Amino acid sequence: GEQVEQLPSSLIVQEGASVLINCSYTDSASVYFPWYKQEPGKRLQFIIDIRSNMERKQNQRLTLLFDKKTKHLSLHITATQPGDSAIYFCSAKGFASALTFGSGTKVIVLP
Amino acid sequence: GPKVLQIPSHQIIDMGQMVTLNCDPVSNHLYFYWYKQILGQQMEFLVNFYNGKVMEKSKLFKDQFSVERPDGSYFTLKIQPTALEDSAVYFCASSLAPGTGIAQYFGPGTRLLVL
């Protein structure tokens, strides 16, 4: 079945810096890749997604890049704020409904 | 954004007992999901439910597990009997449709501890 690997597992940045989270998947049948954010003690929150027929998607300070050939995604967060501190999860979905999640990247933004 | 509610937030039970986890999905959503996350591990898909039926299930969805949504009330995950390895956080999710490009919205999870 699908496997999703996410790196790094954690990172600490100063407020205002940028963050890059990498994600790779194994199943070429995966076509949809939503990303979620989980702040401490809170639920998973959908933040951005991309389909396999796209290469790039931007939502304010979030930019998601997708490379179908290498089965690789990267989430770039610019101008980070302390409120961006959370665990970020990438996920992959084929034509079945199940999402396969990565292990998460814990981001700490220092004020 | 849309919110999925889960009740209870925590549950502690003895091995062999039955437990029911409750999920109140987003009001106009039609597809419902359960995911399981063991401490320190990745979240994994259990089951997808639509129109009163299980549509897909993973190998983690053991025979002791069942799901239902009677008369549009809570979407429930029942485990009977429970085992030690069922200790985990269970996340409910819902979506308008199962297709690609349709986001699943997650609840805050129910932390289940089986003693």
Interface residues (C-beta under 8 A of the other chain):
Chain A: V4 V31 Y32 P34 Y36 K42 R43 L44 Q45 F46 D49 R51 F89 K93 F95 A96 S97 A98 L99 T100 F101 G102 S103 G104
Chain B: G1 K3 V4 Y31 Y33 Y35 Q41 Q42 M43 E44 F45 N48 M55 E56 S58 F91 S95 P98 T100 G101 A103 Q104 Y105 F106 G107 P108 G109
